[in-house]
Amino acid sequence: MDFPFTPRYIPMNRRRRIYEGKAKILYEGPEPGTLIQHFKDDATAFNNKKHAVIDGKGVLNNRISEFVFNQLNALGVPTHFIKRLNMREQLIREVEIIPLEVVVRNVSAGSLSTRLGIPEGTQLPRSIIEFYYKNDELNDPMVSEEHITAFGWASPQDIDDVMALAIRVNDFLSGLFLGVGIRLVDFKIEFGRLWEGDMMRIVLADEISPDSCRLWDQSTGDKLDKDRFRRDLGGMLEAYQEVARRLGILNDNSGPAPTGPTLVQ
Ligand code: 5GP
């Protein structure tokens, strides 16, 4: 996607912080309509009840998410992503976030397995899309399209666009990961409204990384995602590095690097 200006460098301490989440910070961007998305090393689970700092995680998620969003942009899936700025930051378009977590599932795991008693690892007969209302105080409750339209979080047309984009993202990601020996079990994505004058487009926002996906090694079933942290399995950074390495983002010979991975130039 073309971007008509070169971003000005603004020192960290001069930037206005717009929002701080559990794993990312949003700063004002160099031009109106832009923001800087900063990836932190914080890992949280169970609505912040569990917290740790995993040295280098933010760098890996920045690189993995950049890789995925660049490819989605190239395929014509509209996203907020403009470009990566440095090891931890991306330039993004400012969007009005739709307060929904959209979960796409291909294989039963996590809350679906718990809620419906389906053994983890069961291939689903078709991909399933679920909506959760983004609200920490309420623990992100699952909601239906009826709730979403009744409470005005999104219109029926917005929901149609969100579902169509979610399916395209799932098709792309499933193939991408299958090609590197990884089974895409499920993932969470978020969407925003991008205003261009009076015109509005729904675009993919936030991030796509092992923090927001379940990724299982195709042959061993090893978990290569945030469940390593949620379930105290250890080796979270190594798992994220393995995902990055398979996607060709890291050099094959780069071992664990607490100060961040080696860039492939
Ligand atoms: P589950 O509903 O089974 O806990 O999660 C389904 C999928 O969505 C998993 O891939 C999980 O990582 C992702 N997911 C659900 N909620 C969140 C969240 O609040 N943050 C992140 N990063 N991922 C989430």
Boltz pocket constraint, residues with backbone or C-beta under 6 A from the ligand:
constraints:
  - pocket:
      binder: B
      contacts: [[A, 101], [A, 103], [A, 104], [A, 109], [A, 110], [A, 111], [A, 112], [A, 140], [A, 186], [A, 187], [A, 188], [A, 210], [A, 211], [A, 212], [A, 213], [A, 214], [A, 226]]
      max_distance: 6.0
